[in-house]
Amino acid sequence: MSTLLSHYKWLKGTFSVKIEPKEGDPTLLTRVVVGSRLHGLATESSDWDLRGIHIHALKDVLSPFKTIKNTSWIEGDTDNTTYELADFCKQATHGNATILEVFFSNQVEETTPIADEMRANWRKFIDTDRFVMASKGYAHNQLTKMELFESVPESSGDRSAKFAVAYCRVMWQCAEFLRTGEFKCQIEEPWKSFLFEVKTNWSKRLVPALTTTFSSLQDDVAREWERAEKMTPDIDWIEDFLVRSYR
């Protein structure tokens, strides 16, 4: 068992009291590792990417005289982003793969009972159709950026590789989720070796293979989408969960 997973189990047993957010600064509910270090595609120079969820005191949320931040972002050697709980729940129902990774990351650095309850009830947040459309939209954006960089002479190959890897990863995760009902954070073989090659040894010679790969992944998603279980969010449960969390 990894150190992080052992730490997660210890934390789950440690937090036994209800979180009471204080006025002013938000209270952190959970923080997890995302990005290449979660996917198994990191190199020695890879940054650490952390995502989390925070909660403000109910008085701050309701006050017409205060403006709370739904997103808190700190960039440096570690990219550390957290989302306000209510906004996070809404985004999760929209199927954003970046948001859903916070649900499913198995590299948990900090957690609380509120976050644990949310993870245990992840199915109540999933909209299958929105998840597929969000994944396809994300992939399309990566392709657009990749084509833009490739059209500029002497453009950064590292950036093109990043976009290509992101396209493949998200569409692979989407197809696997539809097929198995599991959101897989770690990329499996043979995809892992292929994407690591794209990331570390980018060359325009890879473009034809990637073009074929992109089309194949689109076909995989379409095929699995047609026969997958169609889940829809349980909005009543989510709203009740938020009332209990902010109370």
Secondary structure, DSSP 8 states (H G I E B T S, - for coil): --HHHHHHHHHHHH--S-----SSS-EEEEEEEETHHHHT---TT--EEEEEEEE--HHHHH-TT----SEEEE-SSEEEEEEEHHHHHHHHHTT-HHHHHHHH-S-EEE--HHHHHHHHTGGGG--HHHHHHHHHHHHHHHHHHHHHHHTSTT--HHHHHHHHHHHHHHHHHHHHHHHHS----S--TTHHHHHHHHHHS--GGGHHHHHHHHHHHHHHHHHHHHHS------HHHHHHHHHHHH-
